[in-house]
Amino acid sequence: MTRRPDLGEVEAVLLDMDGTLVDSDACVERAWTIWAGEYGVAVETVLAIAHGNPSGRTVRQLFPQLDEEAAAIAAQRQLALQYDDLSDVAAAIGASDLLAALEESGLPWAVVTSADGRLAKARLATAGIEPPLLLTIDDVRQGKPDPEGYLRAAAELGVDPAACLVVEDSAPGLAAGAAAGMITAALRGLDGDLRVSDLGHLADLLRRARTRREAVGHRVQP
């Protein structure tokens, strides 16, 4: 980690969906396992690069020789395997606590995901989460690790990118947040500007930062 961010300066929180705000690991892996069998690729090879990447980019990495039409068909097949498999999908550990903390502090927030709109809405609804702003792979020209999605979210919320906190559980997502010039909070033991064990841990850090900021504000008042 290269810096110690002051969470009291955060003006918006931007969250990844799968593996971050929503626990969907089991159904994601089931879909990729079936897909790998259909396309003759080792499951381990697929899962090593699929997490956090849009389906289209993963297909391209696995089959760079495919033409545009064939690659699109392969990516759509993978998505189709996920659309109707919502078993095991639930809000991630600490998600409700984090969202409560954001509401308490009045911090705007958004979900920025590599999933397409249909899949994102289905999973969020199943998890009982309704984000005020949702940006999917359908809304950008380039998916993660490109920063486009996070920069667009900041613009739509009217917040300086440097004042945004990105919460991610994958290397492509963290790279996207860093490229956008945002503070990054990393799950799953990955490296970001700070590491968090779960969203409840992040909620606690945000509350503490808010309390410190308010205490300083009271001290400097005449």
C-alpha positions as CSV (number, residue, x, y, z in Angstrom):
1,M,0.0,0.0,0.0
2,T,1.4,3.4,-1.0
3,R,-0.7,5.8,1.0
4,R,-2.9,5.9,4.1
5,P,-6.2,7.5,3.0
6,D,-8.3,9.7,5.2
7,L,-11.7,8.2,4.9
8,G,-13.1,11.3,6.5
9,E,-12.4,13.0,3.1
10,V,-14.5,10.5,1.2
11,E,-17.5,12.1,-0.6
12,A,-18.9,9.0,-2.4
13,V,-18.5,5.2,-2.3
14,L,-18.4,3.2,-5.5
15,L,-18.9,-0.6,-5.1
16,D,-18.3,-3.5,-7.4
17,M,-21.1,-6.1,-7.3
18,D,-20.1,-9.7,-7.6
19,G,-17.9,-10.8,-4.8
20,T,-18.1,-7.3,-3.2
21,L,-21.6,-6.2,-2.5
22,V,-23.3,-9.5,-3.6
23,D,-22.1,-13.0,-2.8
24,S,-22.5,-14.8,-6.1
25,D,-19.3,-16.8,-6.2
26,A,-21.0,-20.2,-6.4
27,C,-23.3,-19.4,-9.3
28,V,-20.5,-17.6,-11.2
29,E,-18.2,-20.6,-10.9
30,R,-21.0,-23.0,-11.9
31,A,-21.6,-21.0,-15.1
32,W,-18.0,-20.8,-16.0
33,T,-17.5,-24.5,-15.3
34,I,-20.3,-25.5,-17.7
35,W,-19.0,-23.0,-20.3
36,A,-15.5,-24.3,-20.0
37,G,-16.7,-27.9,-20.6
38,E,-18.6,-26.7,-23.7
39,Y,-15.7,-24.9,-25.1
40,G,-13.0,-27.4,-24.2
41,V,-11.0,-25.3,-21.7
42,A,-9.7,-26.3,-18.4
43,V,-11.9,-24.9,-15.6
44,E,-8.8,-23.8,-13.6
45,T,-7.6,-21.8,-16.6
46,V,-10.9,-20.0,-17.0
47,L,-11.4,-19.2,-13.3
48,A,-7.9,-17.9,-13.0
49,I,-8.8,-14.9,-15.3
50,A,-12.6,-14.6,-15.2
51,H,-13.0,-13.0,-11.8
52,G,-13.6,-9.3,-12.1
53,N,-13.4,-9.3,-15.9
54,P,-16.3,-8.8,-18.3
55,S,-17.3,-12.1,-20.1
56,G,-16.2,-10.7,-23.4
57,R,-12.7,-9.9,-22.3
58,T,-12.3,-13.3,-20.7
59,V,-13.4,-15.0,-23.9
60,R,-10.9,-12.8,-25.9
61,Q,-8.1,-13.8,-23.5
62,L,-8.9,-17.5,-23.9
63,F,-9.6,-17.4,-27.7
64,P,-7.8,-14.5,-29.3
65,Q,-8.2,-16.1,-32.7
66,L,-12.0,-15.8,-32.7
67,D,-13.6,-13.3,-35.0
68,E,-16.0,-10.7,-33.5
69,E,-19.2,-12.7,-34.2
70,A,-17.8,-15.9,-32.7
71,A,-16.4,-14.1,-29.6
72,A,-19.7,-12.4,-29.0
73,I,-21.6,-15.7,-29.3
74,A,-19.2,-17.3,-26.8
75,A,-19.6,-14.4,-24.3
76,Q,-23.3,-14.4,-24.6
77,R,-23.5,-18.1,-24.0
78,Q,-21.6,-17.6,-20.7
79,L,-24.0,-14.8,-19.6
80,A,-27.0,-17.0,-20.5
81,L,-25.8,-19.6,-18.1
82,Q,-25.8,-17.1,-15.3
83,Y,-29.2,-15.3,-16.0
84,D,-31.4,-17.9,-14.4
85,D,-29.1,-19.3,-11.8
86,L,-29.7,-17.1,-8.8
87,S,-29.5,-19.8,-6.2
88,D,-26.9,-19.0,-3.5
89,V,-27.0,-15.3,-4.4
90,A,-27.2,-13.1,-1.3
91,A,-26.0,-9.8,0.1
92,A,-22.3,-10.0,1.0
93,I,-21.2,-10.2,4.7
94,G,-21.5,-6.7,6.2
95,A,-23.4,-5.2,3.2
96,S,-26.4,-4.1,5.2
97,D,-24.1,-2.5,7.8
98,L,-22.2,-0.6,5.1
99,L,-25.3,0.6,3.4
100,A,-26.6,1.8,6.8
101,A,-23.4,3.6,7.5
102,L,-23.6,5.3,4.1
103,E,-27.2,6.4,4.8
104,E,-26.2,7.7,8.3
105,S,-23.4,9.8,6.8
106,G,-25.4,11.0,3.8
107,L,-22.7,9.6,1.4
108,P,-23.9,9.0,-2.1
109,W,-23.0,5.6,-3.5
110,A,-23.2,3.6,-6.7
111,V,-22.6,0.1,-8.1
112,V,-20.2,-0.3,-11.0
113,T,-20.1,-3.8,-12.3
114,S,-18.7,-5.9,-15.2
115,A,-22.0,-7.7,-15.4
116,D,-24.5,-6.7,-18.0
117,G,-27.7,-4.9,-17.0
118,R,-30.0,-7.9,-17.0
119,L,-27.7,-9.9,-14.8
120,A,-26.8,-7.0,-12.4
121,K,-30.5,-6.1,-11.8
122,A,-31.4,-9.8,-11.2
123,R,-28.6,-10.4,-8.7
124,L,-29.1,-7.1,-6.8
125,A,-32.9,-7.7,-6.6
126,T,-32.3,-11.2,-5.3
127,A,-29.9,-9.8,-2.7
128,G,-32.4,-7.2,-1.7
129,I,-30.2,-4.2,-2.7
130,E,-31.4,-1.3,-4.7
131,P,-28.5,1.1,-5.6
132,P,-29.3,4.7,-6.3
133,L,-27.0,4.5,-9.3
134,L,-26.1,1.3,-11.3
135,L,-23.5,1.3,-14.1
136,T,-23.0,-2.0,-16.0
137,I,-20.9,-3.2,-18.9
138,D,-23.7,-2.0,-21.1
139,D,-23.1,1.6,-20.1
140,V,-19.4,1.9,-21.0
141,R,-17.2,1.3,-24.0
142,Q,-14.5,-0.3,-22.0
143,G,-14.9,-2.5,-19.0
144,K,-12.5,-2.9,-16.1
145,P,-9.6,-2.5,-15.7
146,D,-10.4,0.6,-17.8
147,P,-11.5,3.4,-15.4
148,E,-14.4,4.5,-17.6
149,G,-17.1,3.1,-15.4
150,Y,-15.8,4.6,-12.2
151,L,-15.1,8.0,-13.8
152,R,-18.6,8.0,-15.2
153,A,-20.1,7.1,-11.8
154,A,-18.2,10.0,-10.2
155,A,-19.4,12.4,-12.8
156,E,-23.1,11.3,-12.5
157,L,-22.8,11.7,-8.7
158,G,-21.1,15.1,-9.1
159,V,-18.1,14.1,-7.0
160,D,-14.4,14.7,-7.7
161,P,-12.8,11.3,-8.5
162,A,-10.1,11.9,-5.9
163,A,-12.9,12.0,-3.3
164,C,-14.4,8.7,-4.3
165,L,-13.7,5.4,-2.5
166,V,-13.8,2.3,-4.8
167,V,-14.5,-1.0,-3.1
168,E,-13.4,-4.1,-5.0
169,D,-12.5,-7.7,-4.7
170,S,-10.6,-8.3,-7.9
171,A,-7.3,-7.1,-9.5
172,P,-9.1,-5.7,-12.6
173,G,-11.5,-3.7,-10.5
174,L,-8.8,-2.3,-8.2
175,A,-6.7,-1.4,-11.3
176,A,-9.8,0.5,-12.6
177,G,-10.2,2.4,-9.4
178,A,-6.6,3.3,-9.2
179,A,-6.5,4.4,-12.8
180,A,-9.5,6.7,-12.1
181,G,-7.4,8.4,-9.4
182,M,-9.7,7.1,-6.6
183,I,-9.0,5.7,-3.2
184,T,-9.3,1.9,-3.3
185,A,-10.5,-0.5,-0.6
186,A,-9.5,-4.1,-1.3
187,L,-11.2,-7.3,-0.2
188,R,-9.9,-10.9,-0.3
189,G,-6.5,-9.9,0.9
190,L,-5.7,-8.0,-2.3
191,D,-3.7,-4.8,-2.2
192,G,-5.4,-1.4,-2.3
193,D,-5.0,1.9,-0.5
194,L,-6.5,0.0,2.4
195,R,-7.5,-3.6,3.0
196,V,-10.8,-4.7,4.6
197,S,-11.8,-8.1,5.8
198,D,-15.5,-7.5,4.8
199,L,-18.0,-4.7,4.3
200,G,-18.8,-4.6,8.0
201,H,-15.1,-3.7,8.6
202,L,-15.3,-0.9,6.1
203,A,-18.5,0.4,7.7
204,D,-16.7,0.6,11.0
205,L,-13.8,2.4,9.5
206,L,-16.1,5.0,7.8
207,R,-18.0,5.6,11.0
208,R,-14.8,6.1,13.0
209,A,-13.5,8.5,10.3
210,R,-16.7,10.5,10.5
211,T,-16.6,10.6,14.3
212,R,-13.0,11.9,14.2
213,R,-13.9,14.5,11.6
214,E,-16.9,15.7,13.6
215,A,-14.8,15.9,16.7
216,V,-12.2,18.0,14.9
217,G,-14.9,20.3,13.6
218,H,-16.3,20.9,17.1
219,R,-12.8,21.7,18.4
220,V,-12.1,24.4,15.8
221,Q,-15.4,26.2,16.2
222,P,-15.1,29.5,18.0
